[in-house]
Amino acid sequence: MRHLMSPLDFSVEELDALLDLANDIEAHPQKYAHACAGKKLATCFYEPSTRTRLSFEAAMLNLGGSVLGFSSADSSSAAKGESVSDTIRVISCYADICAMRHPKEGAPLVASQKSLIPVINAGDGGHQHPTQTLTDLLTIRSLRGELGNLTIGLCGDLKFGRTVHSLINALIRYPGIRFVLISPEELRIPSYIREDVLTANGIPFTEMERLEDAMADLDILYMTRVQRERFFNEEDYVRLKDFYILTKSKMALAKKDMLVLHPLPRVNEISVEVDDDPRAAYFRQAQYGVYVRMALILTLLEITVD
């Protein structure tokens, strides 16, 4: 039995096979319409979510399975003090696979150690968000044709952004990757990512504050929102929340084939005027999230479709 806690839980070869499966699901959805008939997915979300929870549920329903779960800690026995370990033991009696989001780093890992069913980390605090990373990889590969030889700009909240941390860890395994890290001083990438991941693996990167200075060099621009829920005080959040706003004028500085990605939700860091630009790929990215989660569910349940 396998779990998914980090994108690194899969080798590059396994990732490629997963993405191939997701592309086949996109091309032939009817072939997979009953693959999980009789199977149940539990969505245990201790923290609010729209895309991740609903895309997991859509993925399982598209596979012919069913879904049960809760969408906040307040609507679960966590409100009564039940531990994650006890919760997953109970969930294991009801479901075949579980997707868990939790505000505390490492909570899904604790669950996986006590679980009798596969557990998928659907986001744990500011640590990891592996299924968003799988979504990002599928989007980039499908729209650019490869995952190597790219200059990727990561912009916004690089300190607390778990999507950014997961994506860096996944992409450094591909050749020719270079990062441009664009953030205010207060939201720079954590030192353990800078030193233990980028520097230790010899990955070229530059850090800068101005988005305009980076635009011309980028193949991918990955925008993130400044996350109110990660700040300890409202004053710091208000000061930094509008630090970066992607506009048409900034898009004019970019390559004609650059892609703009965003894990969503968007607040105001991408102007709505950018939505009509053919390089804006964030809503297509959300659709790819359903395909990749379908592929992940099939892979962890060891279900093959001829």
C-alpha positions as CSV (number, residue, x, y, z in Angstrom):
1,M,0.0,0.0,0.0
2,R,1.3,3.4,-1.0
3,H,0.6,6.9,0.2
4,L,1.4,10.3,-1.4
5,M,2.9,12.8,1.0
6,S,5.3,14.5,-1.3
7,P,5.9,14.7,-5.1
8,L,9.2,13.0,-4.3
9,D,7.3,9.8,-3.3
10,F,7.2,9.0,-7.0
11,S,10.3,8.6,-9.1
12,V,10.6,10.5,-12.3
13,E,9.6,7.4,-14.2
14,E,6.6,6.9,-12.0
15,L,5.6,10.6,-12.5
16,D,5.9,10.2,-16.2
17,A,3.6,7.1,-16.1
18,L,1.1,9.0,-14.0
19,L,1.1,12.0,-16.3
20,D,0.7,9.6,-19.3
21,L,-2.3,8.1,-17.6
22,A,-3.8,11.5,-16.9
23,N,-3.4,12.4,-20.6
24,D,-5.1,9.2,-21.6
25,I,-8.0,10.0,-19.2
26,E,-8.3,13.4,-20.8
27,A,-8.4,11.8,-24.3
28,H,-10.7,8.9,-23.4
29,P,-12.8,9.7,-20.4
30,Q,-15.5,7.1,-21.1
31,K,-12.9,4.3,-20.9
32,Y,-12.5,5.2,-17.2
33,A,-16.1,6.0,-16.3
34,H,-16.6,2.9,-14.2
35,A,-13.1,2.1,-13.1
36,C,-13.8,2.8,-9.4
37,A,-17.3,1.4,-9.2
38,G,-17.9,0.3,-5.6
39,K,-14.9,2.3,-4.3
40,K,-15.2,5.2,-1.8
41,L,-13.0,8.3,-1.4
42,A,-13.0,10.1,2.0
43,T,-12.2,13.8,1.8
44,C,-11.0,14.8,5.3
45,F,-10.5,18.6,5.0
46,Y,-9.6,20.3,8.3
47,E,-9.1,23.6,6.4
48,P,-11.3,25.4,3.8
49,S,-10.8,24.4,0.1
50,T,-12.8,24.8,-3.1
51,R,-10.6,23.5,-6.0
52,T,-8.7,20.7,-4.2
53,R,-11.7,19.2,-2.4
54,L,-14.1,19.5,-5.3
55,S,-11.6,18.3,-7.9
56,F,-10.9,15.2,-5.8
57,E,-14.6,14.6,-5.5
58,A,-15.1,15.2,-9.2
59,A,-12.2,12.8,-10.0
60,M,-13.8,10.0,-7.9
61,L,-17.2,10.6,-9.4
62,N,-15.8,10.6,-12.9
63,L,-14.3,7.2,-12.1
64,G,-17.7,5.8,-11.1
65,G,-16.9,5.8,-7.3
66,S,-18.5,7.6,-4.5
67,V,-17.4,10.3,-1.9
68,L,-17.9,10.9,1.8
69,G,-16.1,13.2,4.2
70,F,-16.1,16.6,5.9
71,S,-15.1,20.1,4.7
72,S,-13.9,21.7,7.9
73,A,-12.6,20.7,11.3
74,D,-15.7,22.2,12.9
75,S,-17.9,19.7,11.2
76,S,-15.8,16.7,12.3
77,S,-15.0,15.1,15.6
78,A,-11.8,17.1,15.7
79,A,-14.0,19.8,17.3
80,K,-14.4,17.3,20.2
81,G,-10.7,16.8,20.4
82,E,-10.3,13.6,18.4
83,S,-6.8,13.0,17.1
84,V,-5.9,12.6,13.4
85,S,-4.6,9.1,14.2
86,D,-8.0,8.1,15.6
87,T,-9.9,9.8,12.8
88,I,-8.0,7.9,10.1
89,R,-8.5,4.6,11.8
90,V,-12.2,5.1,11.8
91,I,-12.2,6.4,8.2
92,S,-10.3,3.3,7.2
93,C,-13.4,1.3,8.1
94,Y,-15.6,3.4,5.8
95,A,-13.6,4.2,2.7
96,D,-11.0,2.8,0.3
97,I,-8.8,5.9,0.0
98,C,-8.5,9.2,1.8
99,A,-7.5,12.7,0.7
100,M,-6.5,14.9,3.8
101,R,-5.9,18.6,4.1
102,H,-4.7,19.9,7.5
103,P,-3.3,23.2,8.7
104,K,-0.5,21.5,10.7
105,E,2.6,20.3,8.8
106,G,3.0,16.6,9.0
107,A,-0.6,15.7,10.0
108,P,-1.3,13.7,6.8
109,L,2.0,11.8,7.4
110,V,0.9,10.9,10.9
111,A,-2.4,9.7,9.4
112,S,-0.6,7.6,6.8
113,Q,1.3,5.8,9.6
114,K,-1.9,4.6,11.2
115,S,-4.1,4.2,8.2
116,L,-5.3,0.9,6.6
117,I,-6.0,2.7,3.3
118,P,-3.9,4.9,1.0
119,V,-3.7,8.5,2.2
120,I,-3.1,11.5,-0.1
121,N,-1.7,14.7,1.3
122,A,-4.1,17.4,0.0
123,G,-2.0,20.2,1.6
124,D,-0.4,20.4,5.1
125,G,0.1,24.0,6.4
126,G,2.9,25.7,4.5
127,H,4.8,22.5,3.9
128,Q,3.6,20.5,0.9
129,H,0.8,20.3,-1.7
130,P,1.8,17.4,-3.9
131,T,-1.4,17.0,-5.9
132,Q,-1.2,20.7,-6.9
133,T,2.3,19.9,-8.0
134,L,1.1,17.0,-10.1
135,T,-1.4,19.3,-11.6
136,D,1.3,21.9,-12.4
137,L,3.5,19.3,-14.0
138,L,0.7,17.9,-16.1
139,T,-0.2,21.5,-17.2
140,I,3.3,22.4,-18.1
141,R,4.0,19.1,-19.9
142,S,0.7,19.2,-21.8
143,L,1.0,22.8,-22.9
144,R,4.8,23.1,-23.4
145,G,5.6,19.6,-24.5
146,E,8.3,18.9,-21.9
147,L,9.2,19.4,-18.2
148,G,12.9,20.2,-18.8
149,N,14.9,23.2,-20.2
150,L,12.6,25.9,-18.7
151,T,13.1,29.2,-16.9
152,I,10.4,29.4,-14.3
153,G,9.5,32.5,-12.4
154,L,7.8,32.0,-9.0
155,C,6.2,35.2,-7.8
156,G,4.5,36.3,-4.6
157,D,4.4,34.4,-1.3
158,L,7.4,32.2,-1.5
159,K,7.8,31.8,2.2
160,F,4.5,30.2,3.1
161,G,3.5,29.0,-0.3
162,R,3.4,25.2,-0.1
163,T,2.6,25.0,-3.8
164,V,5.9,26.7,-4.6
165,H,7.9,24.5,-2.2
166,S,6.4,21.3,-3.7
167,L,6.9,22.5,-7.3
168,I,10.6,23.3,-6.7
169,N,11.3,19.9,-5.2
170,A,9.6,18.2,-8.2
171,L,11.1,20.2,-11.0
172,I,14.8,20.0,-9.9
173,R,14.8,16.4,-11.1
174,Y,14.4,17.5,-14.7
175,P,17.3,18.8,-16.8
176,G,17.9,22.5,-17.7
177,I,15.6,24.0,-15.0
178,R,16.3,27.5,-13.8
179,F,14.3,29.5,-11.2
180,V,13.7,33.2,-10.9
181,L,12.4,33.8,-7.3
182,I,10.3,37.1,-7.2
183,S,9.2,38.2,-3.8
184,P,9.4,41.0,-1.2
185,E,12.1,40.6,1.4
186,E,9.6,39.4,4.0
187,L,8.2,36.6,1.8
188,R,11.5,35.2,0.4
189,I,11.9,31.5,-0.1
190,P,12.8,29.7,3.2
191,S,16.5,29.0,3.7
192,Y,16.0,25.3,3.8
193,I,14.6,25.4,0.2
194,R,17.3,27.8,-0.9
195,E,20.2,26.0,0.6
196,D,19.2,22.3,1.0
197,V,17.3,22.0,-2.3
198,L,18.5,24.6,-4.8
199,T,22.1,25.2,-3.8
200,A,22.7,21.7,-2.7
201,N,21.6,20.3,-6.1
202,G,23.4,23.0,-8.1
203,I,20.1,24.4,-9.5
204,P,20.6,27.9,-10.9
205,F,18.4,30.6,-9.4
206,T,18.2,34.3,-9.0
207,E,16.2,36.4,-6.5
208,M,14.6,39.7,-7.2
209,E,11.8,42.0,-6.0
210,R,10.5,43.6,-9.3
211,L,8.3,41.4,-11.5
212,E,8.9,43.6,-14.5
213,D,12.7,42.8,-14.4
214,A,12.0,39.1,-14.8
215,M,9.3,39.0,-17.4
216,A,11.3,38.9,-20.6
217,D,13.3,35.8,-19.5
218,L,10.5,33.5,-18.4
219,D,9.0,30.4,-20.0
220,I,6.6,30.0,-17.1
221,L,5.3,32.6,-14.6
222,Y,3.8,30.9,-11.5
223,M,1.8,33.5,-9.6
224,T,0.7,33.0,-6.0
225,R,-1.5,35.0,-3.7
226,V,-0.3,36.5,-0.4
227,Q,-2.1,34.2,2.1
228,R,-3.9,36.0,4.8
229,E,-4.3,32.8,6.8
230,R,-0.5,32.3,7.1
231,F,0.1,35.7,8.7
232,F,0.3,36.4,12.5
233,N,-1.0,39.9,12.2
234,E,-3.3,41.8,9.8
235,E,-1.0,44.7,9.5
236,D,1.7,42.7,7.7
237,Y,-0.9,41.1,5.4
238,V,-2.4,44.4,4.4
239,R,1.1,45.9,3.7
240,L,2.1,43.0,1.4
241,K,-1.1,41.8,-0.2
242,D,-0.9,44.1,-3.2
243,F,2.9,43.9,-3.7
244,Y,2.5,42.1,-7.1
245,I,-0.4,42.5,-9.6
246,L,0.0,41.0,-13.0
247,T,-1.4,43.3,-15.7
248,K,-1.7,43.6,-19.4
249,S,1.2,46.0,-19.5
250,K,3.5,43.6,-17.7
251,M,2.3,40.7,-19.9
252,A,3.5,42.9,-22.9
253,L,7.1,42.4,-21.6
254,A,6.9,38.6,-21.8
255,K,7.6,36.0,-24.5
256,K,4.7,35.2,-26.9
257,D,4.7,31.6,-25.7
258,M,5.1,32.2,-21.9
259,L,2.5,30.5,-19.7
260,V,0.9,32.0,-16.7
261,L,0.0,29.5,-14.0
262,H,-1.7,30.1,-10.6
263,P,-2.8,27.4,-8.0
264,L,-5.9,29.6,-7.3
265,P,-7.8,31.1,-5.5
266,R,-6.9,34.4,-7.1
267,V,-7.5,37.5,-5.0
268,N,-6.2,40.4,-7.1
269,E,-2.6,39.4,-8.0
270,I,-3.7,38.7,-11.6
271,S,-5.9,41.4,-13.1
272,V,-9.0,40.0,-14.8
273,E,-7.9,41.8,-18.0
274,V,-5.2,39.1,-18.3
275,D,-7.8,36.2,-18.4
276,D,-8.4,36.7,-22.1
277,D,-4.6,36.4,-23.0
278,P,-4.0,33.0,-24.6
279,R,-0.9,32.7,-22.3
280,A,-3.2,32.7,-19.2
281,A,-3.4,29.0,-18.4
282,Y,-4.7,28.9,-14.8
283,F,-8.3,27.9,-15.6
284,R,-7.0,25.1,-17.9
285,Q,-4.7,24.2,-15.0
286,A,-7.7,23.6,-12.7
287,Q,-9.2,21.2,-15.3
288,Y,-5.9,19.3,-15.5
289,G,-6.2,18.9,-11.7
290,V,-9.2,16.6,-12.2
291,Y,-7.4,14.4,-14.7
292,V,-4.3,14.0,-12.6
293,R,-6.2,13.2,-9.4
294,M,-8.2,10.6,-11.4
295,A,-4.8,9.1,-12.4
296,L,-3.5,9.2,-8.8
297,I,-6.6,7.5,-7.4
298,L,-6.3,4.7,-9.9
299,T,-2.5,4.4,-9.3
300,L,-2.8,4.2,-5.5
301,L,-5.8,1.8,-5.6
302,E,-3.8,-0.3,-8.1
303,I,-6.6,-0.3,-10.6
304,T,-5.7,-0.8,-14.3
305,V,-8.0,-0.1,-17.2
306,D,-7.2,-2.0,-20.5
